[in-house]
Amino acid sequence: MINIEEANKKSKEVVDAAVKNYAEVTKGFQSIAAEATEYSKKSVQDLTSFVEQLTAARSIEALIELQTTYAKNSYESFVAEATKIGELYIDLAK
């Protein structure tokens, strides 16, 4: 009888640990998805603003400056976001 009780206890501990791990993994993926969603929203807003500024530009120099600034900001934003999401994946793997 003792072996069956011990086996049942160990089984319950294993199931509890698996459920806890699953919950933590799910929470990690939800954080990653939320971060990606926010980045996508910000990117669309930035693009919309950029297009509005382009349509208001009155010279080639202004167009080039706007495009250069937009490209630089987009690249920096992407690198920062990729770093942030990479850190979330590292946390998830831990």
Residue, then its C-alpha position, 0 to 999 in steps of 0.5 A: m500500500i505504501n508504494i501505491e500511495e507514494a506513486n500517486k503522490k509522485s504522479k500528482e507532483v509531476v502533473d502539478a509541475a507540468v501544469k505550472n510549466y505550461a502556465e509559465v510558457t503560455k504567459g511567456f508566449q503571450s508577452i511575446a505576442a503582446e510586444a509584437t502587436e504593440y510594435s506592429k501598431k507603432s510601425v503602422q502609425d509611424l508609416t502613416s505619419f511618414v506618408e502624411q509628411l511626404t505628401a506635405a513636402r514641397s521640395i526634393e531636399a525635404l523628401i530626401e530628409l524625410q526619407t532618410t530620417y524615416a529609414k534611420n528611425s525605422y531601423e533603430s526601432f526594429v533593432a530595439e524591438a528585435t533585442k526586446i523580443g530576443e530577451l523575452y525568448i531568452d527569459l522563456a527558455k530559462 
